[in-house]
Amino acid sequence: MPEGVRLYNLFPLLAGTVTEWEDHLDRIKAMGFNWIFLNPFHYPGFSGSLYAVKDYYSFNPLMVPDGQKDANDKLISQFVKAAKKRGLLVMMDLVANHTGKDALVTEEHPEWFLREPDGSLCSPFAVDPGDPRKRTVWADLAELNYHDGPQQKPLVDFFCGVIRHYLKLGIRGFRCDAAYKIRADIWQRMIEAGRKANRDVLFVAENLGAMQEQVEAMRGAGFDYLFNSAKWWDFRQDWLLNQYELFRSIAPSISFPESHDTERLAEKLAADGITAPNEVKQNYRHAYLFSAAFATGVMIPIGFEYGFKKRLHVVHTRPSDWEKPAFDITEYIGEVNRMKASVPALNEEGPQRAVLLDGGSVMALERRAESGAGWAVTLINPNTETSVTARVNGLDGSISGGHEVTPGWQGMPLHPGMEITLDPGDVRVFASS
């Protein structure tokens, strides 16, 4: 059975130098992840942002060990080999929509860039899906010009070369930053170039913040995964299931309880008045279990397993920001990841529907494997303050004969009419035998 991606985001600025990245590998492996995702490790431009790349073939000096400044390719190759020994594949960020404004190619190939009326480099921006009048402009970035014209082929060829270069060093996946801002046919050419070099390479589209029509436009590009918005669901409204249905017709998706682009979960919980250590820890466990059960892929950033509070920053984060763990749920995450890997329905994007139990006190997500390899049912108590008892009715009549697979609760059978009590914010998972 093919397994979905279980991504651990090893944020380079917090993890330190490349040789120090290896110190995290045994923990990542023990937690049951099968992929490591690295944010850009390239030489940055004047802003210092990881995503303002100046040179795609040189390393960020902050990540290079003393005395090894000329060992760029060797460093990444050694890390990839160390990960592979532990059964871990490595995915890197591919920043192809833009460069830093002082990137080498702005001088070498000025014709590759979009320009303002005064001739200056255009900065990319993002539109707030909730209010198109609001724009976030990244002034340190220069947007590349993929429009039809004589510049298009050499520009695409350049990034095909970047892909082939890192595949040769052992990289096996690319998270394509702001993928929705590049046309599907352009991505198709880059992805085909990657697959000619290695047929097993994975391409993940970073699509968060995109308008629905922008995600639709990515159809046919050849992406293996998208990212979904399950993190922001209230367990009641129907928008997430609508998104899930749209996305799965394009590619499977990846859920996450937090990412390097979001606030830490601890910050959100504190804003909601949840600060008691045991309650915070339980909420982290529930958030990860739900993320793992909702879609084919799942991801966490470094520090989630320890309840880190400080948000990751693409410019300012440093190894000195490593925090004293508020708790340690590494063992629990490992149990959830092994559960996920063992349930066929949790490793492919099949039909999924929501069923409200007992007037809406419990949300049931009924998910089937597209291939017919069984089902999974996730029961969620949206109330983080009180326990609820609900009767399991309204599920598809063919869902029976399964049992609970939630870590710590394994074995309880699921049958119509049964009563189940869920703790505050609880998440429980059942699957076909």
LINJODA-V179143 format. One record per residue. RES is the residue in one letter. OMEGA is omega as a letter, one per 20 degrees, with the letter a starting at -180 (* if undefined). Layout:
# LINJODA-V179143
res=RES omega=OMEGA
res=RES omega=OMEGA
This chain:
# LINJODA-V179143
res=M omega=r
res=P omega=r
res=E omega=r
res=G omega=r
res=V omega=r
res=R omega=a
res=L omega=r
res=Y omega=a
res=N omega=r
res=L omega=a
res=F omega=a
res=P omega=a
res=L omega=r
res=L omega=a
res=A omega=r
res=G omega=a
res=T omega=a
res=V omega=r
res=T omega=r
res=E omega=r
res=W omega=a
res=E omega=r
res=D omega=a
res=H omega=a
res=L omega=a
res=D omega=r
res=R omega=a
res=I omega=r
res=K omega=a
res=A omega=r
res=M omega=r
res=G omega=r
res=F omega=r
res=N omega=r
res=W omega=r
res=I omega=r
res=F omega=r
res=L omega=r
res=N omega=a
res=P omega=r
res=F omega=a
res=H omega=r
res=Y omega=a
res=P omega=r
res=G omega=a
res=F omega=a
res=S omega=a
res=G omega=a
res=S omega=r
res=L omega=a
res=Y omega=r
res=A omega=a
res=V omega=r
res=K omega=a
res=D omega=a
res=Y omega=a
res=Y omega=r
res=S omega=a
res=F omega=r
res=N omega=a
res=P omega=r
res=L omega=a
res=M omega=a
res=V omega=r
res=P omega=r
res=D omega=r
res=G omega=a
res=Q omega=a
res=K omega=a
res=D omega=a
res=A omega=a
res=N omega=a
res=D omega=a
res=K omega=a
res=L omega=a
res=I omega=r
res=S omega=r
res=Q omega=r
res=F omega=r
res=V omega=r
res=K omega=r
res=A omega=r
res=A omega=a
res=K omega=r
res=K omega=a
res=R omega=r
res=G omega=a
res=L omega=r
res=L omega=a
res=V omega=r
res=M omega=r
res=M omega=r
res=D omega=r
res=L omega=a
res=V omega=a
res=A omega=r
res=N omega=a
res=H omega=r
res=T omega=r
res=G omega=a
res=K omega=r
res=D omega=r
res=A omega=r
res=L omega=a
res=V omega=r
res=T omega=r
res=E omega=a
res=E omega=a
res=H omega=a
res=P omega=a
res=E omega=a
res=W omega=a
res=F omega=r
res=L omega=a
res=R omega=r
res=E omega=r
res=P omega=r
res=D omega=r
res=G omega=r
res=S omega=a
res=L omega=r
res=C omega=r
res=S omega=r
res=P omega=r
res=F omega=r
res=A omega=r
res=V omega=r
res=D omega=a
res=P omega=a
res=G omega=a
res=D omega=a
res=P omega=r
res=R omega=a
res=K omega=r
res=R omega=r
res=T omega=a
res=V omega=r
res=W omega=a
res=A omega=a
res=D omega=a
res=L omega=r
res=A omega=a
res=E omega=a
res=L omega=a
res=N omega=r
res=Y omega=r
res=H omega=r
res=D omega=a
res=G omega=a
res=P omega=a
res=Q omega=a
res=Q omega=a
res=K omega=r
res=P omega=r
res=L omega=r
res=V omega=r
res=D omega=r
res=F omega=a
res=F omega=r
res=C omega=r
res=G omega=r
res=V omega=r
res=I omega=a
res=R omega=a
res=H omega=a
res=Y omega=r
res=L omega=r
res=K omega=a
res=L omega=r
res=G omega=r
res=I omega=a
res=R omega=r
res=G omega=r
res=F omega=r
res=R omega=a
res=C omega=a
res=D omega=r
res=A omega=a
res=A omega=a
res=Y omega=a
res=K omega=r
res=I omega=a
res=R omega=a
res=A omega=a
res=D omega=r
res=I omega=r
res=W omega=a
res=Q omega=r
res=R omega=r
res=M omega=a
res=I omega=r
res=E omega=r
res=A omega=r
res=G omega=a
res=R omega=r
res=K omega=r
res=A omega=r
res=N omega=a
res=R omega=a
res=D omega=a
res=V omega=a
res=L omega=r
res=F omega=a
res=V omega=a
res=A omega=r
res=E omega=a
res=N omega=a
res=L omega=a
res=G omega=r
res=A omega=r
res=M omega=a
res=Q omega=a
res=E omega=r
res=Q omega=r
res=V omega=r
res=E omega=a
res=A omega=r
res=M omega=a
res=R omega=r
res=G omega=a
res=A omega=r
res=G omega=r
res=F omega=r
res=D omega=a
res=Y omega=r
res=L omega=r
res=F omega=r
res=N omega=a
res=S omega=a
res=A omega=a
res=K omega=a
res=W omega=a
res=W omega=r
res=D omega=r
res=F omega=a
res=R omega=a
res=Q omega=a
res=D omega=a
res=W omega=a
res=L omega=r
res=L omega=r
res=N omega=r
res=Q omega=r
res=Y omega=a
res=E omega=r
res=L omega=a
res=F omega=a
res=R omega=r
res=S omega=r
res=I omega=r
res=A omega=r
res=P omega=a
res=S omega=a
res=I omega=r
res=S omega=r
res=F omega=r
res=P omega=r
res=E omega=r
res=S omega=r
res=H omega=a
res=D omega=a
res=T omega=r
res=E omega=r
res=R omega=r
res=L omega=a
res=A omega=a
res=E omega=r
res=K omega=a
res=L omega=r
res=A omega=r
res=A omega=r
res=D omega=r
res=G omega=a
res=I omega=a
res=T omega=r
res=A omega=a
res=P omega=a
res=N omega=r
res=E omega=r
res=V omega=r
res=K omega=r
res=Q omega=r
res=N omega=r
res=Y omega=r
res=R omega=r
res=H omega=a
res=A omega=a
res=Y omega=a
res=L omega=r
res=F omega=a
res=S omega=a
res=A omega=a
res=A omega=a
res=F omega=a
res=A omega=a
res=T omega=a
res=G omega=r
res=V omega=a
res=M omega=r
res=I omega=r
res=P omega=r
res=I omega=r
res=G omega=r
res=F omega=a
res=E omega=a
res=Y omega=r
res=G omega=r
res=F omega=a
res=K omega=a
res=K omega=a
res=R omega=r
res=L omega=a
res=H omega=a
res=V omega=r
res=V omega=a
res=H omega=a
res=T omega=r
res=R omega=r
res=P omega=r
res=S omega=r
res=D omega=r
res=W omega=a
res=E omega=r
res=K omega=a
res=P omega=r
res=A omega=r
res=F omega=r
res=D omega=r
res=I omega=r
res=T omega=a
res=E omega=r
res=Y omega=r
res=I omega=r
res=G omega=r
res=E omega=r
res=V omega=a
res=N omega=r
res=R omega=r
res=M omega=a
res=K omega=a
res=A omega=a
res=S omega=a
res=V omega=a
res=P omega=a
res=A omega=r
res=L omega=a
res=N omega=r
res=E omega=a
res=E omega=r
res=G omega=r
res=P omega=r
res=Q omega=r
res=R omega=a
res=A omega=r
res=V omega=r
res=L omega=a
res=L omega=r
res=D omega=r
res=G omega=r
res=G omega=r
res=S omega=r
res=V omega=r
res=M omega=r
res=A omega=r
res=L omega=a
res=E omega=a
res=R omega=a
res=R omega=r
res=A omega=r
res=E omega=a
res=S omega=a
res=G omega=a
res=A omega=r
res=G omega=a
res=W omega=r
res=A omega=r
res=V omega=r
res=T omega=r
res=L omega=a
res=I omega=r
res=N omega=a
res=P omega=a
res=N omega=a
res=T omega=a
res=E omega=a
res=T omega=r
res=S omega=r
res=V omega=r
res=T omega=a
res=A omega=r
res=R omega=a
res=V omega=r
res=N omega=r
res=G omega=r
res=L omega=r
res=D omega=a
res=G omega=a
res=S omega=r
res=I omega=r
res=S omega=r
res=G omega=r
res=G omega=a
res=H omega=a
res=E omega=r
res=V omega=r
res=T omega=r
res=P omega=a
res=G omega=a
res=W omega=a
res=Q omega=r
res=G omega=a
res=M omega=a
res=P omega=r
res=L omega=r
res=H omega=a
res=P omega=r
res=G omega=a
res=M omega=r
res=E omega=r
res=I omega=r
res=T omega=r
res=L omega=r
res=D omega=r
res=P omega=r
res=G omega=a
res=D omega=r
res=V omega=a
res=R omega=a
res=V omega=r
res=F omega=a
res=A omega=r
res=S omega=a
res=S omega=*
